[in-house]
Amino acid sequence: MVDLSTKLRVELGVSQLNKHGEELCGDSVEIGEGPDSTIVVLSDGLGSGVKANILSSLTVRMIATMLKGGLALEDVIDALARTLPVCEKRHLAYSTFSILQIFCDGSAHIAEYDGPPAFIGRGRDLVSVPRSDRVVGGRVVKEAFFSVQDGDWIVMVSDGVLHAGIGGVWNIGWGWDRVAEYVRSVAGWAETAQEFAEEIARVTGKLYGEKPGDDATVVAVRVRRARSLTMLVGPPVDRRDDPEVVAELMQETGKKVVCGGTTGNMVARILGKPITVDLSSEDRRVPPTAEIEGIDLVTEGMLTLSYTLEKLKAGTRLRDVAWKKDGASRLAAALLEADSVRIIVGRAINPAHQSPDVPVTLALKQKIVDELAQVLRGMGKRVVVEYH
């Protein structure tokens, strides 16, 4: 995920279906970052199975390596078009490719060789982006230059998606136009790029009767505003630092979260705001949340953090928790939505956690926070942990 500016991010999602009976997908996707850009490469190897997988894997790795090294996309296209072999019997390229490169200044370049044209949209609308032909070594590569902004999306697919339904729902397959309409509708409600990609792949599988006749790949790219979250966990050791820590929390942009009853009372006291308990949680295991004006979420401390960590480690997705009201689910949803997370940890010890009746893990605030940070970094998020 790359910064387009200090305010915009590129979010990516990938979903694939193997041809029925094959262990490997003949399509390959490579995602990387160049010196000033995000790079997405999709390749469809000729045929299916191991051979197709090897061909497409080599293609995407070659392209991504050259682009990451700073080579211009035009030069990469020239090199590939001149070197990719062609099947003598079928007169088809051994692998197709679609390349999307989005730069930090918001400019974008797409190049497509023998693959379906990408779907490009803004909000809920498809956008027509004219392609021009570049002929290299007798091969035609279609290119387009355009710019992206908040709310834009690009969906790249292999031809297995367009062929879905052949001989079943539609004799001629799903087709580009019908896929385009469905992509447009999904763009209106999908919460994440991954959910976007998975929904298109889900319908593709359904149209194949859950027995895909070809490998099918969907890559969804969304451009949106960056989302940050700052979380205050526990008061600082020195009470004289309380105002400074609260000031740090309040001056941050994005969502603000306070974890811990003592911490919540400290924040409310310094802000001069009342704190009210919310008993609407439907999960009795998780302590209730509270409300402080100016703070997006106020939760109990170690139990809620433990349950939140448990959910994230179990692979919980945003759609699984976005509608829930308990503190752990709300905190998990906020963390899943964020691109960058700053965790301010106070080292003050809560006397309640020193009781022999309380599990040892509750006293290990640092351990839980460190694990949480590790899980979030594994999701590609930027995480900073500070101690006071």
VENFEN-V930460 format. One record per pair of residues at least 12 apart in sequence whose ideal C-beta (glycine too) atoms are under 10 Angstrom apart, sorted by the first residue. I is the first residue (numbers start at 1). J is the second residue. If there is no record, write none. Layout:
BEGIN
{{I J} {I J}}
END
This chain:
BEGIN
{{1 31} {1 33} {1 38} {1 193} {1 226} {1 339} {1 340} {1 380} {1 381} {1 382} {2 32} {2 33} {2 34} {2 36} {2 37} {2 38} {2 39} {2 102} {2 103} {2 104} {3 36} {3 38} {3 104} {3 226} {3 339} {3 340} {4 37} {4 38} {4 102} {4 103} {4 104} {4 105} {4 106} {4 107} {4 108} {4 148} {4 149} {4 150} {4 223} {4 224} {4 225} {4 226} {5 104} {5 105} {5 106} {5 225} {5 226} {6 226} {7 150} {7 224} {7 225} {7 226} {7 253} {8 102} {8 104} {8 106} {8 148} {8 149} {8 150} {8 152} {8 223} {8 224} {8 225} {8 226} {9 38} {9 150} {9 222} {9 223} {9 224} {9 225} {9 226} {9 227} {9 339} {9 340} {10 31} {10 33} {10 37} {10 38} {10 40} {10 100} {10 102} {10 104} {10 108} {10 148} {10 152} {10 154} {10 193} {10 221} {10 222} {10 223} {10 224} {11 38} {11 153} {11 192} {11 193} {11 194} {11 196} {11 220} {11 221} {11 222} {11 223} {11 224} {11 226} {11 227} {11 339} {11 380} {12 29} {12 31} {12 38} {12 40} {12 100} {12 154} {12 192} {12 193} {12 194} {12 196} {12 197} {12 219} {12 220} {12 221} {12 222} {12 380} {13 155} {13 190} {13 192} {13 193} {13 194} {13 195} {13 196} {13 197} {13 198} {13 199} {13 200} {13 201} {13 218} {13 219} {13 220} {13 221} {13 222} {14 27} {14 29} {14 31} {14 40} {14 42} {14 156} {14 193} {14 194} {14 197} {14 198} {14 201} {14 217} {14 218} {14 219} {14 220} {14 221} {15 29} {15 194} {15 195} {15 196} {15 197} {15 198} {15 199} {15 200} {15 201} {15 202} {15 204} {15 205} {15 216} {15 217} {15 218} {15 219} {15 220} {16 28} {16 29} {16 158} {16 160} {16 197} {16 201} {16 204} {16 212} {16 215} {16 216} {16 217} {16 218} {16 219} {17 158} {17 160} {17 161} {17 164} {17 201} {17 202} {17 204} {17 205} {17 208} {17 210} {17 211} {17 212} {17 214} {17 215} {17 216} {17 217} {17 218} {18 48} {18 49} {18 53} {18 160} {18 212} {18 214} {18 215} {18 216} {19 47} {19 48} {19 49} {19 52} {19 160} {19 208} {19 211} {19 212} {19 213} {19 214} {19 215} {19 216} {20 48} {20 205} {20 208} {20 209} {20 210} {20 211} {20 212} {20 213} {20 214} {21 48} {21 49} {21 211} {21 212} {22 47} {22 48} {22 49} {22 50} {22 52} {22 53} {22 212} {22 214} {22 215} {23 49} {23 50} {23 53} {24 45} {24 48} {24 49} {24 50} {24 51} {24 52} {24 53} {24 54} {24 56} {24 57} {24 215} {25 44} {25 45} {25 48} {25 49} {25 52} {25 53} {25 56} {25 57} {25 158} {25 160} {25 212} {25 215} {25 216} {25 217} {26 43} {26 44} {26 45} {26 46} {26 47} {26 48} {26 49} {26 50} {26 51} {26 52} {26 53} {26 54} {26 55} {26 56} {26 57} {26 95} {26 158} {26 160} {26 214} {26 215} {26 216} {26 217} {27 42} {27 43} {27 44} {27 45} {27 48} {27 52} {27 53} {27 56} {27 57} {27 60} {27 95} {27 96} {27 115} {27 157} {27 158} {27 159} {27 160} {27 161} {27 214} {27 215} {27 216} {27 217} {27 218} {27 219} {28 41} {28 42} {28 43} {28 44} {28 45} {28 52} {28 53} {28 54} {28 55} {28 56} {28 57} {28 58} {28 59} {28 60} {28 61} {28 95} {28 97} {28 158} {28 215} {28 217} {29 41} {29 42} {29 43} {29 56} {29 57} {29 60} {29 64} {29 98} {29 156} {29 158} {29 217} {29 218} {29 219} {30 42} {30 43} {30 56} {30 57} {30 59} {30 60} {30 61} {30 62} {30 63} {30 64} {30 65} {30 67} {30 68} {30 99} {31 60} {31 64} {31 100} {31 219} {31 221} {32 60} {32 61} {32 63} {32 64} {32 65} {32 67} {32 68} {33 64} {33 67} {33 68} {34 64} {34 66} {34 67} {34 68} {34 69} {34 70} {34 71} {34 73} {34 101} {34 103} {34 104} {35 67} {35 68} {35 69} {35 70} {35 103} {35 104} {36 70} {36 101} {36 103} {36 104} {36 105} {37 67} {37 68} {37 70} {37 73} {37 100} {37 101} {37 102} {37 103} {37 104} {37 105} {37 107} {37 108} {37 109} {38 100} {38 101} {38 102} {38 103} {38 104} {38 108} {38 221} {38 223} {39 60} {39 63} {39 64} {39 66} {39 67} {39 68} {39 73} {39 76} {39 99} {39 100} {39 101} {39 102} {40 60} {40 64} {40 98} {40 99} {40 100} {40 101} {40 102} {40 110} {40 118} {40 154} {40 156} {40 219} {40 220} {40 221} {41 56} {41 59} {41 60} {41 61} {41 62} {41 63} {41 64} {41 67} {41 76} {41 97} {41 98} {41 99} {41 100} {41 101} {41 111} {41 156} {41 219} {42 56} {42 59} {42 60} {42 63} {42 96} {42 97} {42 98} {42 99} {42 100} {42 112} {42 115} {42 116} {42 118} {42 156} {42 157} {42 158} {42 217} {42 218} {42 219} {43 55} {43 56} {43 57} {43 58} {43 59} {43 60} {43 61} {43 62} {43 63} {43 84} {43 93} {43 94} {43 95} {43 96} {43 97} {43 98} {43 99} {43 113} {43 115} {43 158} {43 217} {44 56} {44 59} {44 93} {44 95} {44 96} {44 97} {44 98} {44 114} {44 115} {44 116} {44 157} {44 158} {44 159} {44 160} {44 214} {44 215} {44 216} {44 217} {45 57} {45 58} {45 59} {45 60} {45 93} {45 94} {45 95} {45 96} {45 158} {45 215} {46 85} {46 86} {46 87} {46 90} {46 92} {46 93} {46 94} {46 95} {46 96} {46 114} {47 87} {47 90} {47 92} {47 94} {47 214} {47 215} {48 160} {48 212} {48 213} {48 214} {48 215} {49 215} {51 94} {52 94} {52 95} {52 214} {52 215} {53 215} {54 94} {54 95} {55 84} {55 85} {55 93} {55 94} {55 95} {55 96} {56 94} {56 95} {56 96} {56 97} {56 158} {56 215} {56 217} {57 95} {58 84} {58 94} {58 95} {59 80} {59 84} {59 93} {59 94} {59 95} {59 96} {59 97} {59 113} {60 95} {60 97} {60 98} {60 99} {62 76} {62 79} {62 80} {62 83} {62 84} {62 95} {62 97} {63 76} {63 77} {63 79} {63 80} {63 97} {63 98} {63 99} {63 111} {64 76} {64 99} {66 79} {66 80} {67 99} {67 101} {72 101} {72 109} {73 99} {73 100} {73 101} {73 109} {73 110} {73 111} {73 143} {74 109} {74 111} {74 134} {74 136} {74 141} {74 143} {76 97} {76 99} {76 101} {76 111} {77 97} {77 99} {77 109} {77 111} {77 113} {77 134} {77 136} {77 139} {77 141} {77 143} {78 134} {78 136} {78 137} {78 141} {79 136} {80 93} {80 95} {80 97} {80 99} {80 111} {80 113} {80 136} {80 137} {80 139} {80 141} {81 93} {81 97} {81 111} {81 113} {81 134} {81 135} {81 136} {81 137} {81 138} {81 139} {81 140} {81 141} {82 136} {82 137} {82 138} {82 139} {83 137} {84 96} {84 97} {84 113} {84 114} {84 137} {84 139} {86 138} {86 139} {92 114} {93 113} {93 114} {93 115} {93 139} {95 113} {95 114} {95 115} {96 112} {96 113} {96 114} {96 115} {96 116} {96 158} {96 159} {97 111} {97 112} {97 113} {97 114} {97 115} {97 141} {98 110} {98 111} {98 112} {98 113} {98 114} {98 115} {98 116} {98 117} {98 118} {98 142} {98 156} {98 157} {98 158} {98 217} {98 219} {99 111} {99 112} {99 113} {99 115} {99 141} {99 143} {99 156} {100 112} {100 118} {100 120} {100 144} {100 154} {100 156} {100 219} {100 221} {102 146} {102 147} {102 148} {102 152} {102 154} {102 221} {102 223} {103 147} {103 148} {105 147} {106 146} {106 147} {106 148} {106 149} {106 150} {106 152} {106 223} {107 145} {107 146} {107 147} {107 148} {108 120} {108 129} {108 144} {108 145} {108 146} {108 147} {108 148} {108 152} {108 154} {108 221} {108 223} {109 143} {109 144} {109 145} {109 146} {110 129} {110 131} {110 142} {110 143} {110 144} {110 145} {110 146} {110 154} {110 156} {111 131} {111 134} {111 141} {111 142} {111 143} {111 144} {112 131} {112 140} {112 141} {112 142} {112 143} {112 144} {112 156} {113 134} {113 136} {113 139} {113 140} {113 141} {113 142} {113 143} {114 139} {114 140} {114 141} {114 142} {114 159} {115 142} {115 156} {115 157} {115 158} {115 159} {115 162} {116 156} {116 157} {116 158} {116 159} {116 160} {116 161} {116 162} {116 163} {116 176} {116 179} {117 129} {117 131} {117 142} {117 144} {117 156} {117 157} {117 176} {117 180} {118 131} {118 144} {118 154} {118 155} {118 156} {118 157} {118 183} {118 219} {118 221} {119 153} {119 154} {119 155} {119 156} {119 157} {119 176} {119 179} {119 180} {119 181} {119 182} {119 183} {119 184} {119 187} {119 200} {119 220} {120 144} {120 146} {120 148} {120 152} {120 153} {120 154} {120 155} {120 156} {120 180} {120 183} {120 221} {121 151} {121 152} {121 153} {121 154} {121 155} {121 180} {121 183} {121 184} {121 187} {121 188} {121 222} {122 148} {122 149} {122 150} {122 151} {122 152} {122 153} {122 187} {122 223} {123 150} {123 151} {123 152} {123 153} {123 184} {123 187} {123 188} {124 151} {124 153} {124 184} {124 185} {124 186} {124 187} {124 188} {124 189} {125 151} {125 184} {125 187} {125 188} {126 153} {126 180} {126 181} {126 183} {126 184} {126 187} {127 146} {127 152} {127 153} {127 154} {129 144} {129 145} {129 146} {129 154} {130 142} {130 144} {130 145} {130 146} {131 143} {131 144} {131 145} {132 144} {132 145} {148 221} {148 222} {148 223} {149 223} {149 224} {150 222} {150 223} {150 224} {150 225} {150 226} {151 187} {151 222} {151 223} {151 224} {151 225} {152 187} {152 221} {152 222} {152 223} {152 224} {153 183} {153 184} {153 186} {153 187} {153 190} {153 193} {153 196} {153 220} {153 221} {153 222} {153 223} {153 224} {154 193} {154 219} {154 220} {154 221} {154 222} {154 223} {155 179} {155 180} {155 183} {155 184} {155 186} {155 187} {155 193} {155 196} {155 197} {155 200} {155 218} {155 219} {155 220} {155 221} {155 222} {156 197} {156 217} {156 218} {156 219} {156 220} {156 221} {157 174} {157 176} {157 179} {157 183} {157 197} {157 200} {157 201} {157 204} {157 216} {157 217} {157 218} {157 219} {157 220} {158 204} {158 214} {158 215} {158 216} {158 217} {158 218} {158 219} {159 173} {159 176} {159 214} {159 215} {159 216} {159 217} {160 173} {160 174} {160 201} {160 204} {160 208} {160 212} {160 213} {160 214} {160 215} {160 216} {160 217} {160 218} {161 173} {161 174} {161 175} {161 176} {161 179} {161 183} {161 200} {161 201} {161 203} {161 204} {161 207} {161 212} {161 214} {161 215} {161 216} {161 217} {161 218} {162 174} {162 175} {162 176} {162 177} {162 178} {162 179} {162 204} {162 214} {162 216} {163 175} {163 204} {163 207} {163 208} {163 212} {163 213} {163 214} {163 216} {164 178} {164 179} {164 200} {164 201} {164 203} {164 204} {164 205} {164 206} {164 207} {164 208} {164 209} {164 212} {164 213} {164 214} {164 216} {165 178} {165 203} {165 204} {165 206} {165 207} {165 208} {165 209} {165 213} {166 207} {166 208} {166 213} {166 214} {167 208} {167 209} {167 213} {168 207} {168 208} {168 209} {168 211} {168 213} {169 206} {169 207} {169 208} {169 209} {170 207} {173 207} {173 208} {173 213} {173 214} {174 200} {174 203} {174 204} {174 207} {174 208} {174 216} {178 207} {179 200} {179 203} {179 204} {179 218} {182 199} {182 200} {182 203} {182 204} {183 196} {183 199} {183 200} {183 218} {183 220} {185 199} {186 198} {186 199} {186 200} {186 203} {186 220} {187 220} {187 222} {190 220} {190 222} {190 319} {191 317} {191 318} {191 319} {191 322} {191 333} {191 336} {191 337} {192 220} {192 222} {192 224} {192 317} {192 318} {192 319} {192 336} {192 337} {193 219} {193 220} {193 221} {193 222} {193 223} {193 224} {194 220} {194 222} {194 317} {194 318} {194 319} {195 220} {195 317} {195 318} {195 319} {196 218} {196 219} {196 220} {196 221} {196 222} {197 217} {197 218} {197 219} {197 220} {197 221} {197 222} {198 218} {198 220} {198 317} {199 218} {199 220} {200 216} {200 217} {200 218} {200 219} {200 220} {201 216} {201 217} {201 218} {201 220} {202 218} {203 218} {204 216} {204 217} {204 218} {224 339} {225 254} {225 339} {226 253} {226 254} {226 338} {226 339} {226 340} {226 382} {227 253} {227 254} {227 255} {227 334} {227 336} {227 337} {227 338} {227 339} {227 340} {227 341} {227 381} {228 252} {228 253} {228 254} {228 255} {228 256} {228 337} {228 338} {228 339} {228 340} {228 341} {228 342} {228 382} {229 252} {229 254} {229 255} {229 256} {229 257} {229 296} {229 297} {229 331} {229 334} {229 335} {229 336} {229 337} {229 338} {229 339} {229 340} {229 341} {229 342} {229 343} {229 376} {229 381} {229 383} {230 248} {230 249} {230 250} {230 251} {230 252} {230 253} {230 254} {230 255} {230 256} {230 257} {230 258} {230 296} {230 338} {230 340} {230 341} {230 342} {230 343} {230 344} {230 384} {231 249} {231 252} {231 255} {231 256} {231 257} {231 258} {231 259} {231 297} {231 299} {231 305} {231 331} {231 334} {231 335} {231 338} {231 341} {231 342} {231 343} {231 344} {231 345} {231 369} {231 372} {231 385} {232 245} {232 246} {232 248} {232 249} {232 250} {232 252} {232 256} {232 257} {232 258} {232 259} {232 260} {232 263} {232 264} {232 266} {232 267} {232 295} {232 298} {232 342} {232 343} {232 344} {232 345} {232 346} {232 388} {233 257} {233 258} {233 259} {233 260} {233 263} {233 299} {233 301} {233 302} {233 305} {233 343} {233 344} {233 345} {233 346} {233 365} {233 366} {233 368} {233 369} {233 372} {233 385} {233 387} {234 258} {234 259} {234 260} {234 262} {234 263} {234 266} {234 301} {234 302} {234 344} {234 345} {234 346} {234 347} {234 348} {234 349} {234 350} {234 365} {234 369} {234 387} {234 388} {235 260} {235 262} {235 263} {235 265} {235 266} {235 267} {235 346} {235 347} {235 348} {235 349} {235 350} {235 388} {236 263} {236 266} {236 344} {236 345} {236 346} {236 347} {236 348} {236 387} {236 388} {237 346} {237 347} {237 348} {237 349} {237 387} {237 388} {238 346} {238 347} {238 348} {238 388} {239 266} {239 348} {241 346} {241 348} {241 388} {242 263} {242 266} {242 267} {242 269} {242 270} {242 346} {242 348} {242 388} {243 266} {243 269} {243 270} {244 270} {244 388} {245 263} {245 266} {245 267} {245 270} {245 344} {245 345} {245 346} {245 386} {245 388} {246 258} {246 263} {246 266} {246 267} {246 268} {246 269} {246 270} {246 271} {246 344} {247 270} {248 342} {248 344} {248 386} {248 388} {249 263} {249 267} {249 270} {249 271} {249 294} {249 295} {249 342} {249 344} {250 267} {250 270} {250 271} {250 294} {250 295} {252 342} {252 344} {254 296} {254 334} {254 337} {254 338} {254 339} {254 340} {254 341} {254 342} {255 295} {255 296} {255 297} {255 334} {255 335} {255 337} {255 338} {255 341} {256 292} {256 294} {256 295} {256 296} {256 297} {256 298} {256 334} {257 295} {257 296} {257 297} {257 298} {257 299} {257 327} {257 330} {257 331} {257 334} {257 335} {257 338} {257 341} {257 343} {258 275} {258 289} {258 290} {258 292} {258 295} {258 296} {258 297} {258 298} {258 299} {258 301} {258 344} {259 297} {259 298} {259 299} {259 300} {259 301} {259 302} {259 304} {259 305} {259 308} {259 327} {259 331} {259 343} {259 345} {259 346} {259 365} {259 369} {260 298} {260 299} {260 300} {260 301} {260 302} {260 304} {260 305} {260 346} {260 348} {260 350} {260 365} {261 275} {261 277} {261 287} {261 290} {261 298} {261 299} {261 300} {261 301} {261 350} {261 352} {262 301} {262 346} {262 348} {262 350} {262 351} {262 352} {263 298} {263 299} {263 300} {263 301} {263 344} {263 346} {263 348} {263 350} {264 277} {264 289} {264 290} {264 291} {264 292} {264 295} {264 298} {264 299} {264 300} {264 301} {265 290} {265 292} {265 298} {266 346} {266 348} {267 292} {267 294} {267 295} {267 298} {268 290} {268 291} {268 292} {268 293} {268 294} {268 295} {268 298} {271 292} {271 293} {271 294} {271 295} {272 293} {273 291} {273 292} {273 293} {273 294} {273 295} {274 290} {274 291} {274 292} {274 293} {275 290} {275 291} {275 292} {275 293} {275 295} {275 298} {276 290} {276 291} {276 292} {276 293} {276 298} {277 289} {277 290} {277 291} {277 298} {278 290} {278 291} {278 298} {278 325} {278 327} {280 325} {280 326} {281 324} {281 325} {281 326} {281 327} {281 328} {281 329} {281 330} {282 324} {282 325} {282 326} {282 329} {283 307} {283 324} {283 325} {283 326} {283 327} {283 328} {283 329} {284 326} {285 303} {285 304} {285 307} {285 326} {285 328} {286 299} {286 300} {286 303} {286 304} {286 306} {286 307} {286 308} {286 324} {286 325} {286 326} {286 327} {286 328} {286 329} {286 330} {286 331} {287 299} {287 300} {287 301} {287 302} {287 303} {287 304} {287 307} {287 326} {287 327} {287 328} {288 300} {288 304} {288 325} {288 326} {288 327} {289 304} {289 325} {289 326} {289 327} {289 328} {289 330} {289 331} {290 327} {296 330} {296 334} {297 327} {297 330} {297 331} {297 333} {297 334} {298 327} {299 326} {299 327} {299 328} {299 330} {299 331} {299 334} {300 327} {300 328} {301 350} {301 352} {301 353} {301 362} {301 365} {301 368} {302 350} {302 352} {302 353} {302 358} {302 359} {302 361} {302 362} {302 363} {302 364} {302 365} {302 368} {303 327} {303 328} {303 358} {303 359} {303 361} {303 362} {304 326} {304 327} {304 328} {304 329} {304 330} {304 331} {304 332} {305 327} {305 328} {305 331} {305 362} {305 365} {305 368} {305 369} {305 371} {305 372} {306 328} {306 359} {306 361} {306 362} {306 364} {306 368} {306 371} {306 372} {307 326} {307 327} {307 328} {307 329} {307 331} {307 332} {308 321} {308 327} {308 328} {308 329} {308 330} {308 331} {308 332} {308 333} {308 334} {308 335} {308 368} {308 372} {308 375} {309 328} {309 331} {309 332} {309 335} {309 367} {309 368} {309 369} {309 371} {309 372} {309 374} {309 375} {309 376} {310 328} {310 332} {311 324} {311 328} {311 329} {311 331} {311 332} {311 333} {311 335} {311 336} {311 375} {312 328} {312 331} {312 332} {312 335} {312 336} {312 371} {312 372} {312 375} {312 376} {312 378} {312 379} {313 371} {313 372} {313 374} {313 375} {313 378} {314 332} {316 328} {316 329} {316 332} {316 333} {316 336} {317 332} {317 333} {317 336} {318 332} {318 333} {318 334} {318 335} {318 336} {318 337} {319 333} {319 336} {320 332} {320 333} {320 336} {321 333} {321 334} {321 335} {321 336} {322 334} {322 336} {322 337} {331 372} {335 372} {335 375} {335 376} {335 379} {335 381} {335 383} {336 376} {336 379} {336 381} {338 376} {338 379} {338 381} {338 382} {338 383} {339 380} {339 381} {339 382} {340 376} {340 381} {340 382} {340 383} {340 384} {341 372} {341 373} {341 376} {341 377} {341 381} {341 382} {341 383} {341 384} {341 385} {342 382} {342 383} {342 384} {342 385} {342 386} {343 369} {343 370} {343 372} {343 373} {343 376} {343 383} {343 384} {343 385} {343 386} {343 387} {344 384} {344 385} {344 386} {344 387} {344 388} {345 365} {345 366} {345 368} {345 369} {345 370} {345 373} {345 385} {345 386} {345 387} {345 388} {346 365} {346 386} {346 387} {346 388} {347 365} {347 366} {347 387} {347 388} {348 365} {348 388} {349 363} {349 365} {350 362} {350 363} {350 365} {353 365} {365 387} {366 385} {366 387} {369 383} {369 385} {369 387} {370 385} {372 385} {373 385}}
END
